[in-house]
Amino acid sequence: MIARIALLFFAAVFLCVGITFMGIGLYQALLLAMAPWAASLVTGVIGLVIAGLFAIVGSHWNSGPASALGGPGFNAAAASISRAVETNPLVAVAAAAAVGIVQSLFSGRRR
């Protein structure tokens, strides 16, 4: 379970870095043929179109049944996080973000 969360986190990081480099590369390629304002406008429009396509695909994605949180593994993880938070308050912010991500992954889309 922890390995899956770590892999999803690293996949998200690599996805963000890849999208950033693709955007910069696209802008630099368009800059050779266009004015800077036009290249940035075209790059932004292409980025919004791609994001819209991902949103459409994500809204039509059929997820499996949502699993409930609250098993013994979740309780043990919550206890270890609460011990770590006592020594470092910044861990509380990271733990809250991680729990929110895990909860959204498990619960799926709600309507």
QUIPETA-V744831 format. One record per residue. N is the residue number from 1. RES is the residue in one small letter. PHI is phi in whole degrees, 0 to 359 (999 if undefined). BURIAL is 1 if it has 24 or more other C-alpha atoms within 12 Angstrom, else 0. D_LAST is the distance of its C-alpha to the last C-alpha in Angstrom with 1 decimal. Layout:
BEGIN
N:RES:PHI:BURIAL:D_LAST  N:RES:PHI:BURIAL:D_LAST
END
This chain:
BEGIN
1:m:999:0:26.4  2:i:296:0:28.0  3:a:296:0:29.3  4:r:295:0:25.9  5:i:295:0:24.6  6:a:297:0:27.9  7:l:294:0:27.7  8:l:295:0:24.2  9:f:297:0:25.5  10:f:293:0:28.6  11:a:296:0:26.8  12:a:294:0:24.7  13:v:297:0:28.1  14:f:295:0:29.8  15:l:295:0:27.1  16:c:296:0:27.4  17:v:294:0:31.2  18:g:296:0:31.3  19:i:296:0:29.3  20:t:297:0:31.6  21:f:294:0:34.7  22:m:293:0:33.6  23:g:295:1:33.0  24:i:295:0:36.4  25:g:296:0:38.1  26:l:296:1:36.7  27:y:298:1:37.8  28:q:295:0:41.2  29:a:291:0:41.6  30:l:288:0:40.8  31:l:295:0:43.1  32:l:291:0:46.0  33:a:248:0:45.6  34:m:227:0:44.1  35:a:288:0:44.5  36:p:303:0:42.4  37:w:293:0:40.3  38:a:288:0:39.6  39:a:295:0:38.8  40:s:290:1:36.3  41:l:295:0:34.7  42:v:294:0:34.4  43:t:297:1:33.1  44:g:296:0:30.4  45:v:296:0:29.4  46:i:296:0:29.3  47:g:298:0:27.2  48:l:292:0:24.6  49:v:295:0:24.7  50:i:296:0:24.2  51:a:297:0:21.3  52:g:296:0:19.7  53:l:295:0:20.4  54:f:297:0:18.7  55:a:294:0:15.6  56:i:295:0:15.6  57:v:295:0:16.4  58:g:293:0:13.7  59:s:283:0:10.9  60:h:259:0:12.6  61:w:286:0:13.4  62:n:266:0:12.8  63:s:266:0:12.8  64:g:287:0:14.5  65:p:294:0:13.7  66:a:285:0:12.9  67:s:270:0:16.2  68:a:276:0:16.8  69:l:273:0:18.7  70:g:124:0:21.8  71:g:285:0:24.4  72:p:295:0:28.0  73:g:294:0:27.6  74:f:293:0:25.0  75:n:294:0:27.3  76:a:294:0:30.3  77:a:295:0:28.6  78:a:296:0:27.6  79:a:293:0:31.3  80:s:291:0:32.7  81:i:293:1:30.6  82:s:294:0:31.7  83:r:292:0:35.3  84:a:289:0:35.0  85:v:293:0:33.6  86:e:299:0:36.7  87:t:270:0:38.9  88:n:221:0:36.8  89:p:293:0:34.3  90:l:294:0:33.0  91:v:296:0:31.7  92:a:298:0:29.4  93:v:293:0:27.6  94:a:295:0:27.5  95:a:293:1:26.3  96:a:296:0:23.4  97:a:295:0:22.4  98:a:295:0:22.8  99:v:296:1:20.8  100:g:296:0:17.9  101:i:295:0:18.1  102:v:297:1:18.5  103:q:296:0:15.6  104:s:290:0:13.3  105:l:291:0:15.1  106:f:282:0:14.8  107:s:279:0:11.4  108:g:71:0:10.0  109:r:269:0:6.8  110:r:243:0:3.8  111:r:221:0:0.0
END
